[in-house]
């Protein structure tokens, strides 16, 4: 190695298997493509009910976490 420790920092590293299959952040075009495919697969009425169910699930999850935190504060 010519540069010692600096050479290790400058050397390009290999991508891990997860990085190969999971590229960086999703942009707007990718999200729109995913939504279009979901719309074609499920249809508008089924997609609306799936969204409603997902929203209710998230709401219930948040309320359960909040109740758990309040319960821990009251114990001591």
N, C-alpha and C positions, 0 to 999 in steps of 0.2 A: 504494500500500500504506500502510495506516495504521500498522502496527506495525513496519515495516522487516524486519529479519532474523527477529524473533520471529514475524512473520506467515508467513514461509516454514515455520517449524517447526510452527505450529499449523494450517496449511492441510492438509486431508485429501489424501492422495495416491491416485493411481489404482492399481488392482491390475494387476500384470503378467500376461501371458497364462498363465504357469506357475501363478501363485497362483489364477487362476480355475479351472483344471482340477485343481489339486492343493491342496485345502483343508488346513487344519491337521492336527494329529495324529489318528491313528485311535484311537477309543475302543473300549471293550468291545463295545457293540452293533454297530459296524461290523465288528470282527474276527469276531464270532459270525456275522454275516450272510455274510461271505466264506467262512467255514468251512462253513456250511450249503449254500451254492451249490456249493462244491467237492465236498461229499459227494454232492449230487444229481447232479452231472455225472460224477464218476469212480466213485462207489460205495465202500463201505467197504474192500473188499480192495485195490482199485487205489490208494486214498488211503493205506492203510497202507504199501504198497510204495513209493509216491512219497515218503512221509515217511522211510522207511528209507534210500532212495537219497540224499535230501537230507542226512540226518544223516551218512552215510558221506562224502559229498562235502565237507561242512564239516570233518569230522575230518581228511580227507586234506589239505585246504587248510591247516588249522592246522599239521599236522605238516610240510608242505612249507615253510611260512614259518619254522617253528622251526629246521628243518635249514638253511635259507638263512642265518639269523642266526648259527647256530653256525659255519657254514662261513666267514662273513666275519670272525668273531672269531679263528679259527685261522690265517688267512692272514698277518697281519703278524708 
